[in-house]
């Protein structure tokens, strides 16, 4: 079968790549790994290795960091709220829903993506889990998103997850998405948002190189890919303007430190130089 006829032909190259890297990390299933993803991983391996030596990280290292931080925070939230409901937007070929349904069989975990990807992901999931629900589809920048919230029980807390997504939007689009989450989630006692984000690489000696790579990614993905924030404080203020009350920013240097604790030499609003951060934003409502 030629690539033009492949069922995976409508998946973006970034989804192919990330899906294969998660599989190579040992946390995914072969059904989410594509031959195109394997080809891309092999193609960029020399550049990734160079970046890990000279930039202090690469796409694959940030993939591992962001995925682990989001997974651990989701696990903590489920421990705190056993009836927690999950909506993962733009889930692509992520194994997260499959992994968490195995750990928590009763969890209401739904995924959302563009129509082609939603069909492909639904078929993939149901090959390995006949009970996996259909992946939802909606325009997340429109009122269609409100209908997705109606799938969930407003009596129970809800967490929205995105990974590898929000840097592809300009700030206006990002604000629209965040306002949609806080407004459509008003009927829930609590709405949490877990996401990764790539900050502006102001602390990296090769910042100009990283910016050049981002412009290439912007061109190749035909998106508005950009870096939005220079400090955690700047990010927190932006999210608070969109309606979130509590906004925590996790930076890998601090998060993965042993023992895991706050370094007294770092201010909370200081950019430590990591290539990726994780966000946990919370909105509590009076319902």
Helices and strands as residue ranges (DSSP letters): G 3-5, H 13-24, G 30-32, H 35-54, H 59-80, E 85-89, H 96-103, E 108-112, H 115-128, H 144-149, E 158-162, G 166-168, H 171-184, E 190-197, H 207-221, H 232-241, E 246-251, H 252-255, E 277-284
